[in-house]
Amino acid sequence: MAPAPAANAALQGAQATAQGAHATVQGLRDPRPCLNDGAVQPGFTCWKLTVPFDHSGRTPGTLYLQVGAADGPANPKGTLVFLAGGPGQEGVALLQRIAGCMPEVFKQYRLVMLDQRGTGPLGAVNCPAMQAQIGGSAPACGFDPAQDLAELVRRRTPDGGLALFGDVVGYEFIDPTYRNPGPIPGSGLPGDLIGAMHQAVAGDTRKLDAIEAVMNPADGTPASRLSAGLHAATICSDLRFPWGSSATPNGLRQPFVDHVAQTLPPSATWPYTSAVALAQSSVRTCLRWPAEPPNSNPSGRLPALPTLILNGDHDLSTPLEWARQELAVGPAGADLVVVEGAAHSIQSRESGHAGRDAVVEFLLG
Protein backbone atom coordinates (compact mmCIF):
# COMPACT_ATOMS: atom_id res chain seq x y z
CA MET A 1 0.00 0.00 0.00
CA ALA A 2 1.40 3.44 -0.93
CA PRO A 3 1.84 5.94 1.93
CA ALA A 4 -0.77 8.65 2.31
CA PRO A 5 0.22 12.00 0.71
CA ALA A 6 0.61 13.71 4.10
CA ALA A 7 2.78 10.92 5.48
CA ASN A 8 4.83 10.87 2.28
CA ALA A 9 5.39 14.63 2.47
CA ALA A 10 6.46 14.36 6.11
CA LEU A 11 8.96 11.63 5.23
CA GLN A 12 10.37 13.67 2.33
CA GLY A 13 10.75 16.69 4.58
CA ALA A 14 12.54 14.61 7.21
CA GLN A 15 14.86 13.21 4.54
CA ALA A 16 15.76 16.73 3.41
CA THR A 17 16.53 17.68 7.01
CA ALA A 18 18.70 14.59 7.38
CA GLN A 19 20.66 15.46 4.24
CA GLY A 20 21.22 19.00 5.54
CA ALA A 21 22.51 17.75 8.88
CA HIS A 22 24.95 15.35 7.23
CA ALA A 23 27.56 18.03 6.63
CA THR A 24 28.03 18.57 10.38
CA VAL A 25 28.79 14.95 11.23
CA GLN A 26 32.02 13.11 10.51
CA GLY A 27 32.57 9.36 10.28
CA LEU A 28 28.93 8.49 9.59
CA ARG A 29 27.15 7.77 6.31
CA ASP A 30 23.71 7.45 4.70
CA PRO A 31 21.77 10.14 6.65
CA ARG A 32 18.05 9.50 6.89
CA PRO A 33 15.09 10.07 9.24
CA CYS A 34 15.02 8.16 12.52
CA LEU A 35 11.98 5.89 12.70
CA ASN A 36 10.02 4.20 15.47
CA ASP A 37 7.59 1.54 14.24
CA GLY A 38 7.69 3.18 10.81
CA ALA A 39 6.89 6.68 12.10
CA VAL A 40 9.38 9.54 11.74
CA GLN A 41 10.86 10.88 14.97
CA PRO A 42 11.03 14.62 14.18
CA GLY A 43 14.12 16.51 15.26
CA PHE A 44 16.53 13.58 14.88
CA THR A 45 18.75 12.25 12.09
CA CYS A 46 20.08 8.70 11.79
CA TRP A 47 23.25 7.37 10.15
CA LYS A 48 25.07 4.10 9.58
CA LEU A 49 28.31 3.62 11.47
CA THR A 50 30.66 0.94 10.13
CA VAL A 51 32.50 -1.06 12.82
CA PRO A 52 34.67 -4.21 12.72
CA PHE A 53 32.82 -7.49 13.09
CA ASP A 54 35.57 -8.64 15.45
CA HIS A 55 37.75 -5.99 17.08
CA SER A 56 40.53 -8.55 17.61
CA GLY A 57 40.80 -9.05 13.84
CA ARG A 58 40.56 -12.84 14.01
CA THR A 59 37.24 -12.83 12.12
CA PRO A 60 37.13 -10.46 9.14
CA GLY A 61 34.20 -8.33 8.10
CA THR A 62 32.23 -5.30 9.25
CA LEU A 63 28.86 -4.46 10.79
CA TYR A 64 26.53 -1.49 10.46
CA LEU A 65 25.32 0.16 13.66
CA GLN A 66 22.45 2.65 13.51
CA VAL A 67 23.23 5.95 15.26
CA GLY A 68 20.65 8.67 15.89
CA ALA A 69 21.34 12.25 17.05
CA ALA A 70 19.34 15.38 17.72
CA ASP A 71 19.44 17.90 14.89
CA GLY A 72 20.78 21.42 15.24
CA PRO A 73 23.99 23.09 16.42
CA ALA A 74 26.17 21.79 19.23
CA ASN A 75 24.66 22.31 22.67
CA PRO A 76 26.41 24.27 25.46
CA LYS A 77 27.43 21.25 27.51
CA GLY A 78 28.22 18.97 24.57
CA THR A 79 26.93 15.51 23.71
CA LEU A 80 25.17 12.99 25.95
CA VAL A 81 25.24 9.37 24.71
CA PHE A 82 22.30 7.50 26.24
CA LEU A 83 22.71 3.71 26.17
CA ALA A 84 19.68 1.41 26.11
CA GLY A 85 19.49 -1.60 28.39
CA GLY A 86 18.34 -5.17 27.96
CA PRO A 87 20.98 -6.31 27.20
CA GLY A 88 19.66 -6.68 23.67
CA GLN A 89 17.36 -3.64 23.56
CA GLU A 90 17.41 -1.29 20.58
CA GLY A 91 18.23 2.36 21.24
CA VAL A 92 17.37 4.61 18.30
CA ALA A 93 13.61 3.98 18.52
CA LEU A 94 13.67 5.52 22.02
CA LEU A 95 15.14 8.90 21.00
CA GLN A 96 11.94 10.91 21.14
CA ARG A 97 10.74 9.20 24.30
CA ILE A 98 13.98 9.83 26.22
CA ALA A 99 14.21 13.43 25.02
CA GLY A 100 10.68 14.07 26.24
CA CYS A 101 11.40 12.63 29.68
CA MET A 102 14.19 15.11 30.47
CA PRO A 103 13.66 18.25 28.34
CA GLU A 104 15.77 20.41 30.68
CA VAL A 105 18.79 18.20 30.07
CA PHE A 106 18.45 18.11 26.31
CA LYS A 107 18.27 21.88 26.02
CA GLN A 108 21.92 21.81 27.02
CA TYR A 109 23.11 18.45 25.70
CA ARG A 110 22.77 16.93 22.23
CA LEU A 111 21.15 13.53 22.66
CA VAL A 112 22.76 10.61 20.83
CA MET A 113 21.55 7.00 20.93
CA LEU A 114 22.63 3.96 18.99
CA ASP A 115 21.52 0.41 18.36
CA GLN A 116 24.42 -1.40 19.99
CA ARG A 117 25.90 -4.34 18.08
CA GLY A 118 23.47 -7.21 17.89
CA THR A 119 20.37 -5.01 18.30
CA GLY A 120 17.96 -3.00 16.20
CA PRO A 121 16.63 -3.30 12.65
CA LEU A 122 20.05 -3.25 10.94
CA GLY A 123 21.56 -6.30 12.62
CA ALA A 124 19.77 -7.84 15.59
CA VAL A 125 21.01 -11.25 16.72
CA ASN A 126 17.88 -13.24 15.91
CA CYS A 127 17.39 -16.74 17.28
CA PRO A 128 13.70 -17.45 16.43
CA ALA A 129 13.21 -20.20 19.01
CA MET A 130 14.54 -17.96 21.77
CA GLN A 131 12.48 -14.99 20.59
CA ALA A 132 9.31 -17.07 20.82
CA GLN A 133 10.05 -17.81 24.48
CA ILE A 134 10.27 -14.15 25.53
CA GLY A 135 7.36 -12.27 27.05
CA GLY A 136 7.07 -8.60 26.59
CA SER A 137 11.64 -10.12 31.67
CA ALA A 138 1.34 -2.22 46.29
CA PRO A 139 -1.27 -0.58 48.00
CA ALA A 140 -3.00 -2.28 50.92
CA CYS A 141 -4.92 -5.29 49.61
CA GLY A 142 -6.80 -6.73 52.55
CA PHE A 143 -5.06 -10.02 51.79
CA ASP A 144 -1.50 -11.30 51.36
CA PRO A 145 -0.45 -11.35 47.67
CA ALA A 146 2.62 -13.46 48.48
CA GLN A 147 0.40 -16.14 50.01
CA ASP A 148 -1.78 -16.07 46.89
CA LEU A 149 1.28 -16.43 44.67
CA ALA A 150 2.61 -19.33 46.77
CA GLU A 151 -0.76 -21.07 46.56
CA LEU A 152 -0.91 -20.71 42.78
CA VAL A 153 2.64 -22.05 42.41
CA ARG A 154 1.72 -25.11 44.52
CA ARG A 155 -1.39 -25.74 42.41
CA ARG A 156 0.40 -25.60 39.08
CA THR A 157 3.07 -27.76 37.51
CA PRO A 158 6.63 -26.42 37.64
CA ASP A 159 6.08 -24.95 34.18
CA GLY A 160 2.96 -23.16 35.37
CA GLY A 161 4.83 -21.77 38.35
CA LEU A 162 7.56 -20.62 35.98
CA ALA A 163 5.00 -18.73 33.90
CA LEU A 164 3.88 -16.92 37.06
CA PHE A 165 7.52 -16.03 37.79
CA GLY A 166 7.77 -14.42 34.35
CA ASP A 167 4.47 -12.60 34.84
CA VAL A 168 5.52 -11.07 38.16
CA VAL A 169 8.99 -10.00 37.01
CA GLY A 170 7.76 -8.62 33.69
CA TYR A 171 4.73 -6.83 35.12
CA GLU A 172 6.92 -4.24 36.85
CA PHE A 173 7.54 -2.71 33.41
CA ILE A 174 3.79 -2.12 33.08
CA ASP A 175 2.88 -1.14 36.63
CA PRO A 176 5.28 -1.29 39.62
CA THR A 177 2.32 -1.17 42.04
CA TYR A 178 0.81 -4.30 40.41
CA ARG A 179 -2.63 -2.92 41.34
CA ASN A 180 -3.51 -0.34 38.67
CA PRO A 181 -6.89 -1.43 37.20
CA GLY A 182 -6.37 0.70 34.10
CA PRO A 183 -5.81 -0.94 30.70
CA ILE A 184 -2.51 -2.68 29.98
CA PRO A 185 -0.74 -0.65 27.26
CA GLY A 186 -1.32 -2.05 23.79
CA SER A 187 -4.00 -4.52 24.85
CA GLY A 188 -6.98 -2.68 26.33
CA LEU A 189 -7.15 -5.45 28.95
CA PRO A 190 -7.76 -4.27 32.54
CA GLY A 191 -4.66 -4.51 34.72
CA ASP A 192 -4.16 -5.37 38.43
CA LEU A 193 -2.08 -8.56 38.52
CA ILE A 194 -2.45 -8.88 42.29
CA GLY A 195 -6.22 -8.80 42.01
CA ALA A 196 -6.13 -11.33 39.16
CA MET A 197 -4.07 -13.75 41.26
CA HIS A 198 -6.47 -13.35 44.20
CA GLN A 199 -9.41 -14.15 41.92
CA ALA A 200 -7.56 -17.19 40.60
CA VAL A 201 -6.99 -18.52 44.13
CA ALA A 202 -10.75 -18.21 44.65
CA GLY A 203 -11.31 -20.30 41.51
CA ASP A 204 -11.81 -17.71 38.75
CA THR A 205 -8.71 -17.80 36.54
CA ARG A 206 -10.09 -15.87 33.56
CA LYS A 207 -8.40 -12.54 34.28
CA LEU A 208 -5.05 -14.13 35.19
CA ASP A 209 -5.17 -16.27 32.04
CA ALA A 210 -5.81 -13.15 29.93
CA ILE A 211 -2.93 -11.25 31.54
CA GLU A 212 -0.60 -14.21 30.98
CA ALA A 213 -1.56 -14.25 27.29
CA VAL A 214 -0.57 -10.58 27.03
CA MET A 215 2.66 -11.03 29.00
CA ASN A 216 3.71 -14.13 27.04
CA PRO A 217 2.59 -13.74 23.41
CA ALA A 218 2.86 -16.85 21.27
CA ASP A 219 5.15 -15.15 18.75
CA GLY A 220 7.44 -13.61 21.38
CA THR A 221 9.17 -10.23 21.12
CA PRO A 222 10.69 -9.23 17.75
CA ALA A 223 14.47 -9.52 17.76
CA SER A 224 14.74 -5.96 16.47
CA ARG A 225 13.19 -4.80 19.76
CA LEU A 226 15.10 -7.08 22.11
CA SER A 227 17.58 -9.68 20.90
CA ALA A 228 17.26 -12.80 23.03
CA GLY A 229 20.52 -14.10 21.60
CA LEU A 230 22.52 -11.04 22.65
CA HIS A 231 20.74 -11.02 26.02
CA ALA A 232 21.75 -14.63 26.65
CA ALA A 233 25.32 -14.11 25.44
CA THR A 234 25.71 -11.23 27.90
CA ILE A 235 24.09 -12.61 31.03
CA CYS A 236 25.63 -16.07 30.61
CA SER A 237 29.08 -14.47 30.63
CA ASP A 238 28.38 -11.81 33.27
CA LEU A 239 26.36 -13.59 35.96
CA ARG A 240 27.32 -16.32 38.39
CA PHE A 241 25.21 -19.48 38.66
CA PRO A 242 25.00 -22.61 40.85
CA TRP A 243 27.83 -24.07 38.74
CA GLY A 244 29.97 -20.94 39.08
CA SER A 245 31.03 -18.93 36.03
CA SER A 246 30.59 -19.45 32.30
CA ALA A 247 33.97 -21.21 32.22
CA THR A 248 32.52 -24.33 33.90
CA PRO A 249 32.28 -27.17 31.32
CA ASN A 250 28.70 -27.94 30.27
CA GLY A 251 28.81 -31.52 31.48
CA LEU A 252 29.57 -30.42 35.06
CA ARG A 253 26.81 -27.85 35.41
CA GLN A 254 23.70 -29.99 35.98
CA PRO A 255 25.18 -31.79 39.05
CA PHE A 256 25.68 -28.40 40.70
CA VAL A 257 22.06 -27.44 39.94
CA ASP A 258 20.84 -30.76 41.36
CA HIS A 259 22.87 -30.23 44.53
CA VAL A 260 21.44 -26.75 45.03
CA ALA A 261 17.90 -28.07 44.48
CA GLN A 262 18.44 -30.58 47.31
CA THR A 263 20.05 -28.17 49.77
CA LEU A 264 18.29 -24.85 49.13
CA PRO A 265 15.93 -24.08 52.06
CA PRO A 266 12.31 -23.26 51.09
CA SER A 267 12.67 -19.83 52.69
CA ALA A 268 15.31 -18.87 50.12
CA THR A 269 12.82 -18.89 47.23
CA TRP A 270 9.38 -18.53 48.88
CA PRO A 271 6.71 -17.83 47.60
CA TYR A 272 8.19 -19.79 44.71
CA THR A 273 9.56 -23.31 44.99
CA SER A 274 13.22 -24.17 44.41
CA ALA A 275 12.12 -25.97 41.22
CA VAL A 276 10.69 -22.70 39.83
CA ALA A 277 13.76 -20.71 40.93
CA LEU A 278 16.13 -23.14 39.21
CA ALA A 279 13.99 -23.35 36.07
CA GLN A 280 13.79 -19.60 35.38
CA SER A 281 15.04 -18.48 32.03
CA SER A 282 18.58 -17.32 32.76
CA VAL A 283 19.46 -20.57 34.57
CA ARG A 284 17.97 -22.87 31.93
CA THR A 285 19.41 -20.89 29.02
CA CYS A 286 22.89 -20.56 30.48
CA LEU A 287 22.95 -24.20 31.58
CA ARG A 288 23.21 -25.08 27.88
CA TRP A 289 25.23 -22.07 26.75
CA PRO A 290 28.73 -22.89 25.45
CA ALA A 291 31.54 -22.71 28.00
CA GLU A 292 33.73 -19.64 27.59
CA PRO A 293 35.89 -17.41 29.80
CA PRO A 294 33.72 -15.01 31.83
CA ASN A 295 33.88 -11.27 31.38
CA SER A 296 36.53 -9.70 33.59
CA ASN A 297 35.74 -7.25 36.37
CA PRO A 298 38.06 -4.57 37.73
CA SER A 299 40.03 -5.72 40.76
CA GLY A 300 39.85 -2.37 42.53
CA ARG A 301 37.81 0.81 42.56
CA LEU A 302 37.06 2.50 39.26
CA PRO A 303 38.68 5.85 38.39
CA ALA A 304 37.40 8.86 40.32
CA LEU A 305 34.78 10.14 37.88
CA PRO A 306 31.47 11.82 38.81
CA THR A 307 29.03 8.92 39.14
CA LEU A 308 25.32 8.69 39.91
CA ILE A 309 23.74 5.29 40.62
CA LEU A 310 19.95 5.38 40.32
CA ASN A 311 17.70 2.51 41.42
CA GLY A 312 14.07 1.92 42.28
CA ASP A 313 13.31 0.04 45.47
CA HIS A 314 10.69 -2.03 43.56
CA ASP A 315 13.09 -3.08 40.79
CA LEU A 316 12.98 -6.86 40.28
CA SER A 317 15.25 -6.89 37.22
CA THR A 318 18.25 -5.11 38.76
CA PRO A 319 17.52 -5.24 42.50
CA LEU A 320 18.51 -2.51 44.93
CA GLU A 321 21.04 -4.90 46.49
CA TRP A 322 23.00 -4.82 43.24
CA ALA A 323 23.10 -1.02 43.29
CA ARG A 324 24.54 -1.07 46.81
CA GLN A 325 27.15 -3.60 45.70
CA GLU A 326 28.04 -1.34 42.77
CA LEU A 327 28.39 1.64 45.11
CA ALA A 328 30.89 -0.33 47.21
CA VAL A 329 33.23 -0.90 44.23
CA GLY A 330 32.42 2.21 42.21
CA PRO A 331 34.40 5.44 42.08
CA ALA A 332 35.06 7.21 45.36
CA GLY A 333 32.38 9.81 45.96
CA ALA A 334 29.74 8.09 43.82
CA ASP A 335 26.15 8.85 44.85
CA LEU A 336 23.32 6.32 45.16
CA VAL A 337 19.79 7.68 44.82
CA VAL A 338 16.99 5.25 45.71
CA VAL A 339 13.59 6.12 44.22
CA GLU A 340 10.79 4.85 46.42
CA GLY A 341 8.07 2.94 44.63
CA ALA A 342 9.93 2.90 41.31
CA ALA A 343 10.74 -0.23 39.33
CA HIS A 344 13.03 -0.69 36.30
CA SER A 345 13.93 2.02 33.73
CA ILE A 346 13.32 5.01 35.99
CA GLN A 347 14.04 7.65 33.34
CA SER A 348 11.21 6.49 31.10
CA ARG A 349 8.80 4.73 33.48
CA GLU A 350 8.88 6.52 36.82
CA SER A 351 5.40 7.73 37.81
CA GLY A 352 6.82 10.67 39.78
CA HIS A 353 9.89 12.80 39.10
CA ALA A 354 12.35 12.18 41.96
CA GLY A 355 14.64 10.01 39.83
CA ARG A 356 14.59 12.37 36.86
CA ASP A 357 15.24 15.31 39.20
CA ALA A 358 18.35 13.52 40.45
CA VAL A 359 19.58 13.00 36.86
CA VAL A 360 18.92 16.66 35.94
CA GLU A 361 20.79 17.86 39.04
CA PHE A 362 23.70 15.52 38.32
CA LEU A 363 24.05 16.58 34.68
CA LEU A 364 23.29 20.29 35.03
CA GLY A 365 24.13 21.12 38.63
N, C-alpha and C positions, 0 to 999 in steps of 0.2 A: 504494500500500500504506500503511495506517495505521501510525503509529509504535507500537512496543511500549509497554505501560503504563509500564514503568520509565523508558524513554527519554522518554516524554511527561511523566512526573512531573518528571524532571530538568530538562526544558526549561521547564516551568511554574515551577519553583522559581527557575531562573536569570532568568526574566522578572520575577518578583517582586523579586528582588535588584536587577535593572536599574532597575525603577521606583523603588525606594527610594533608589538612588544618584543619581537624576536631580536631586533637590533641591539637591545640592551642586555642580552643574556649571552654569555660565552659558554662553549662546551656542550651545548644542547642543540637538538635538531628537531625538525618537523613540528613547528608550533601549531597548535590547534586548540579549540575550546575544551575546557575540562567538563566532563559529563558525570552525571550521577543517575543511573537507571535510564540513560538515554536523554536526559534533560540537561541543558546547558547550565553550568554554574557561573552566573555573570560575575565579572570582576576578577576572573582567574584565567591564566593561560597554562596549557600543558605542553610538555616536550618529551622526547625520547632521550634518555641518557644511555650511552653504550658502556657496558662494564665487562670485564673478563668473566667468562664462565667459571673459571677456577683461578683465584688470585695466586696460587702457588705455581701455575704454569704447567702442571702435570697433564691437565686435560685442556686441549685447545678449544677455542671458540669464544663467542661473546653472547651477552644477553642484553635485552632492552629493558630498562626500568622507566616507568612513567613518573614524571616529576611535574607537580603543579605549583604555581606561585601566584601571589596576588599581583595584579597589574599596577602600573603607576611607578613614580619615582621612588628611589630608596627612602626608607623611613628613618626618622632621627636616631633611633637606637639600633638600626641594622636589621638583620634577618633572624627570624625564629623558626627553626626546623622542628616541626611537631611530628613525632613518630607515633604511628598507630600500634595497637597491641596485638593480642591474639595468643601466642604468636601465630601468624598466618593471615591477619586481617589486612585488607587493602587500606590505603591511606587517602588517595586523591579524591575519592568519592565523598570524603568527610570534610573537604575544604570549607564549604559554605557553612556547614553546621558548626565547626569549631570556631570559625571567625565570628559567628553570631553569638556564641557563648561568652566570648570575652572581647567585646568591641573596644574597650578602653585600651587593651593591650595592643590590638592590631591597628590602632591609630598611630602607634609609635614603632611597631615592628612589621616588617613584611613577612607574611605567613607563607611558609613553604612546606608541602607535604609530598611524600613519594610512596609509591607502591614498592615496598622492599622486595628484594629478590625472592621469587617463589610466590608472590601474591599479585592480585589485581588482574585486569583483563588482558594484559600483554604477555603474561607468563606465569600464571598460577600453577603450582605443583598440584596436579589433579589426579587423585586416586579414587575413581568412582565408587568403589566398595566402601571406602572410608567416608566419603562425602555422604553416602546414604545413611550412615550410622549417626550423623551429627544432628542434634536438635538445633533450634535457632541459636554451657558449658553453665513488732506488731502491737497494734493497740490491744487493750485488754479484750479477751475473748469470752470470758466466762467458762472456759474449758482449757485444757492443756493441749496445745497443738503437737507437742513432742510425743505425748502419750498416743494421740491419734495416729501420728506417723509410725510409731513403733507397732501399733496394732495392725495397721495396713501392711507393713513389712512382714509381720508374722503370718498374715493371712495369705500372702501372695508367694509365688515361687521365688527363688533367688533372682530370676530375670525380672519379675514384676517389681521386686524391691529395688532392683537396679534402675528401673524406669523412674521410680519415685525419687531416687537419688538425683537423677538427671533433671527431673522437674524442679526440685527444690533449689538446686544450685543454679540452674538456668533462669529461674523465675526472678532472681534478684535484678536481672537486667531489665525486666518489665516493671517490677514494683518491689522495692526493698522492704515495704511494710508487709507484703504478702496478703493484704486485706482490702485493697482498693477494689470496689465492686464495678468500677468503670470498665469500658470495653478494652480488651487486649489489643494493642496496636496491630493493624493489618488484618484483624480477624472479625471484629465486631462482637466477639464472644465476651460475656461478662467475666470479669476477673474474680479475685479473692480465692487464692489457692488454699489458704487455711480453712475457709468455710467449705470449700469443695471436699477437702479431706474429712472434715467433721461430718458432712452429709454422707460420705462414703462409708464411714465407720457405722453410721446408723442404718446403712443398707441401700442408700440411693447413690449409685456410682456415676450417674449420667453426667454431672458437671465435671467431675474429675476426669472421666474418660474423654470429654470434649477438650479440656485443657491439655491433656496428654497428647491428643492428636495435633494440637497447635504447636506444642513444644517439641514434638518429635515427628516432623512431617516425613512421609514415606520416601520422598525424593531427596531428603537431606538439605543441607545448605550449599549453594553453588560454590565451587572452588574459587571463583573470582572474588567472592565475598570473604571467605575464610578457608584457607587451604589446610585441610586436615593432614595432608602429607607433611607440610612444613611445620605444622603444630606438633605432630608426633616427633619429627626429627629433632625439634628443639627441646621439648620436655624430656624426651628419653635420654638426651645427653646431659641436660641440666639438673634434673631432679635425682634424688636418691630413693631407692626402693627397698623392699625386704631383702633383695639379693645384693644390695649395695649399689654400685655405680653401673654405668652402661658398659664398662669393661668386663663385667662378669660374663663368662661364656654362657650361651643360651641353655645348654644342657644342664647347667647347675642352678638355674634360677627357680624352677618350679619347686624343688625341695625346700628352698628358703621360704617360699610362699606357703607351702604346706605346714612348715614348722610354725610360722607366725599364726596361721589359722588355728593351730592347736593350743597355742600359748597366749594368744591375745585375750585379755579379760573382756567380758561383755561391756563393762563400763567405758572401755576405750572407744567404742564405736556406737554406743546407744544414742539415738533410738534405732539406728540401723544394726544389722547383724554383722559379724566379722565376714561372713560370706559375701554380703553386699559390698562392704568396704574393700575387700580384696578382688572384687569383680568389676570395680568401676573402671572407666575407660582408660585412664592413663596407665594403670597397672596391667590390664589385659593387653593393651597395645604394645607397651614397652617390654612385656614379657617375651614377645616374639620379635622385637626389633633387633636388627643385627648388632652384635657386639662391636663396640668401637671405643676408643679412649674418650673419657668424659671431657667436657669443656673445663678449662682451667679457671680458677678463681684467684684473685690477688691474695698474697700471703699476709699482707699488712693493710693498714689504712690506705684509702685512696688519697690522691693529691688534694691539698687544701683548696677546694673550689667552692664557691657559694652553692649550696645544695638545699633543696626543699623536698621533703618526703611527705606525700599526701596520701591519706588512707581513710576509708570509711570504716566505722566500727561494725557495720553489717556486711562487710565484703566477704563472701564465701570463696571467691576465686583466688584472690591474693590476700589472705587473712591479715589482720592487724598484727599478729605475732611476727609475721615475716617483715613487716615494716620496722618493728622494734629491733629485729635482728639486723636489718640493713643499717639502721641508725648506729648500732654498736660497731660496725666495721666501716661505715662511711667516712667521708672527710670530717676532720675536726670542725666543730661549729655547725654541722648540719642541723637543720630544724625538722622536727616531725610535727605535722598538724593532723590531728584526728578529727574527722567530721562526723559528728553524732548522727546516727540514723541513715547515713549514706552507705551505698553498696559499691559496686565496681564502676569504673569510668566516671569519676566525679565530675570532670570538666563538662561532660556532655549529658550526664543523667541526674546530677544532684537536684533535688527538689527545691532546696534553698539556695543560698549563695555564699555560705561560709568558706567552702573550699575554693570557689572561684575568687573570692576576695583575697584569700591567702596567696593565690597565684599572681593576681594583679599586684599586690603589695611586693611580692618577691621580685617580679620582673620590672616594676616601675618605681618602687620605693628607693 
